[in-house]
Amino acid sequence: MLKAVLDTQILLRGAASATPSVTSRIYTAWDAGRFILLLIELVRRRSKRVPPAVVMTQSRDPDDNKFLDCAVAGSADYIVSGDADLLSLREVQGIPIVDAPTFWQALAVDA
């Protein structure tokens, strides 16, 4: 099963969306158990808490490094983000950093 880190923007947009959108479909897929969400301490239902084993400093925005830490510590398959600073990295330690539509396509292939 795929494992992914969703940045706060993707997670909250998906949870709060009143209309169908890519982020709402990703949130629904997580809620249905189609992938494992790796988190630091944000959400515990249907997720896995991952204490960072390394501290990453690759993002232009230091606040984004926590998503990189979590992805590496949890051996994520993807980091899903709408943040330009994260997306500009393209990957971290072999983990692709993708936007919501790209991750949705990966979920469709994995289904």
HELIX and SHEET records of a PDB file:
HELIX    1   1 THR A    8  ALA A   16  1                                   9    
HELIX    2   2 VAL A   22  ASP A   31  1                                  10    
HELIX    3   3 PRO A   62  ASP A   64  5                                   3    
HELIX    4   4 ASN A   65  ALA A   73  1                                   9    
HELIX    5   5 ALA A   84  LEU A   87  1                                   4    
HELIX    6   6 ALA A  100  ASP A  110  1                                  11    
SHEET    1   A 6 SER A  47  ARG A  49  0                                        
SHEET    2   A 6 ILE A  36  LEU A  39  1                                        
SHEET    3   A 6 LYS A   3  LEU A   6  1                                        
SHEET    4   A 6 TYR A  78  VAL A  80  1                                        
SHEET    5   A 6 ILE A  95  VAL A  98  1                                        
SHEET    6   A 6 GLU A  91  VAL A  92 -1                                        
END                                                                             
